[in-house]
Amino acid sequence: MNLSKYFMSAAILVAQNSKDPNTQVGAAAVSEEDRRIYGTGYNCPPFGIPDSAVPAQKPQKYYYTIHAEINAILAAMASAPLNNPILYCTLFPCHECYKLAIQAGIKKIIYFAEVAGETWKGESRETTLKLQELSKVPIIQFTDADDAVYDLLQHLRGIHYNTYRSIR
């Protein structure tokens, strides 16, 4: 398995830690030069707040949830100085996560899929794309998936079905 597939598989695998009943998202902040993962994250409430204590339904859950990308970046920044970091995400990043990635020095974002069936992403997605145009930090859709990556998704199908149902 090449590094790109390995890093995306790590993001997909860490997403299963999310207790969100609808959308499990994972991210991995990595260095392809160092061949290492600096930090991973999934969407969840802040540390110390149990998942069961926060609303599970939209839109209330958004006020209590930290996105996977933010958790991965924070974990990475706490672990070591980042060497040309790349962020692998299971979903296209929202504008807030993209802004934090720029501030953290992320050089590129690679995402697996768009959010399936979501319409609220329109304005956030457009803002992310405008920020990309201004910052020149590329957002690239992962196209290197092969049977190993899809086998992992199939194995996790019960967890990821709602999020990734439109893939393959």
C-alpha positions in Angstrom: 0.0 0.0 0.0 1.4 3.4 -1.0 1.7 6.2 1.5 -1.3 8.1 0.2 -3.6 5.1 0.6 -2.1 4.4 4.0 -2.8 7.9 5.2 -6.3 8.0 3.8 -7.0 4.6 5.4 -5.9 6.0 8.7 -8.3 8.8 8.4 -11.1 6.4 7.5 -10.3 4.1 10.3 -10.1 6.8 13.0 -13.5 8.1 11.9 -15.1 5.0 13.5 -14.3 6.5 16.9 -17.0 9.1 16.3 -20.3 8.5 18.1 -22.2 10.8 15.8 -25.2 8.6 14.6 -25.2 10.2 11.1 -21.8 11.4 10.1 -18.5 9.9 11.2 -15.6 12.0 10.0 -11.8 11.3 10.4 -8.7 13.2 9.6 -4.9 12.6 9.8 -2.3 15.3 9.8 0.8 13.7 8.1 4.2 14.2 6.6 4.8 12.3 3.4 8.5 13.4 3.6 8.9 11.9 7.1 6.5 9.0 6.3 4.6 9.6 9.6 1.3 10.5 11.0 1.6 13.5 13.3 -2.0 13.4 14.7 -5.4 12.0 14.0 -8.9 13.2 14.9 -12.6 12.5 14.6 -15.7 14.5 15.1 -16.7 14.6 18.8 -17.5 16.8 21.8 -14.6 18.5 23.6 -12.5 16.3 25.9 -14.2 15.6 29.2 -17.7 16.0 27.8 -19.4 12.6 27.3 -20.9 11.9 23.9 -24.2 11.1 25.6 -24.4 14.6 27.1 -24.7 16.4 23.8 -27.6 16.5 21.3 -27.3 14.0 18.5 -29.6 15.8 16.1 -29.0 18.7 13.7 -28.5 21.6 14.1 -28.0 21.4 17.8 -25.1 18.9 17.6 -23.0 21.4 15.6 -22.8 23.7 18.6 -21.1 20.9 20.7 -19.0 19.1 18.2 -15.3 19.7 17.3 -14.6 18.7 13.7 -12.2 15.9 12.9 -9.8 18.2 11.0 -9.4 20.5 14.0 -8.8 17.6 16.4 -6.1 16.1 14.0 -4.4 19.5 13.7 -4.4 20.1 17.4 -3.0 16.6 18.1 -0.3 17.1 15.4 0.8 20.5 16.8 1.1 19.0 20.3 3.2 16.1 19.1 6.1 17.7 17.1 7.1 20.5 14.8 5.3 19.9 11.5 7.4 19.2 8.4 5.4 20.2 5.3 2.2 18.8 6.8 -0.7 17.4 4.7 -4.2 16.9 6.0 -6.1 13.8 4.9 -9.8 14.1 5.6 -12.7 11.7 4.9 -14.9 14.6 3.9 -14.5 17.9 2.1 -13.4 20.5 4.8 -15.7 23.2 6.0 -14.5 26.8 5.8 -13.7 26.9 9.6 -11.5 23.8 9.4 -9.8 25.1 6.2 -9.0 28.4 7.9 -7.4 26.6 10.9 -5.4 24.4 8.4 -4.0 27.5 6.8 -3.1 29.0 10.2 -1.4 25.7 11.2 0.8 25.7 8.1 -0.9 22.8 6.4 0.4 22.7 2.8 -2.3 20.6 1.1 -5.6 19.0 2.0 -6.7 15.7 0.5 -10.3 14.6 1.0 -12.1 11.4 0.3 -15.7 12.4 -0.5 -18.2 15.2 -0.5 -20.9 15.1 2.2 -23.7 12.9 0.8 -27.1 14.4 0.7 -26.3 17.6 2.5 -27.5 21.0 1.2 -26.2 23.2 4.0 -22.7 22.7 2.8 -23.3 25.0 -0.1 -22.3 28.3 1.5 -19.5 26.7 3.6 -18.1 24.9 0.5 -18.2 28.1 -1.6 -16.4 29.9 1.2 -13.8 27.2 1.4 -13.2 27.3 -2.3 -12.8 31.1 -2.2 -10.3 30.8 0.7 -8.4 28.2 -1.4 -8.3 30.7 -4.3 -6.9 33.4 -2.0 -4.5 31.2 0.1 -3.3 28.8 -2.7 -3.4 25.9 -0.2 -4.8 23.2 -2.5 -7.7 20.9 -1.7 -7.6 17.8 -3.8 -10.0 14.9 -3.9 -8.4 11.5 -3.2 -8.5 9.4 -6.4 -6.1 6.7 -5.5 -8.6 4.4 -3.8 -8.2 0.8 -4.7 -9.7 -2.5 -3.4 -7.8 -2.2 -0.1 -9.4 1.2 0.7 -12.8 0.0 -0.5 -12.4 -3.2 1.5 -11.8 -1.1 4.6 -14.9 0.9 3.9 -16.9 -2.3 3.3 -15.7 -3.7 6.6 -16.8 -0.5 8.3 -19.9 -0.2 6.2 -22.3 -0.2 9.2 -20.4 2.8 10.7 -19.8 4.7 7.5 -22.8 3.8 5.4 -24.6 7.1 5.9 -21.6 9.2 5.2 -20.1 7.4 2.3 -23.1 5.7 0.7 -22.6 7.4 -2.7 -19.1 6.1 -3.2 -18.3 3.3 -5.7 
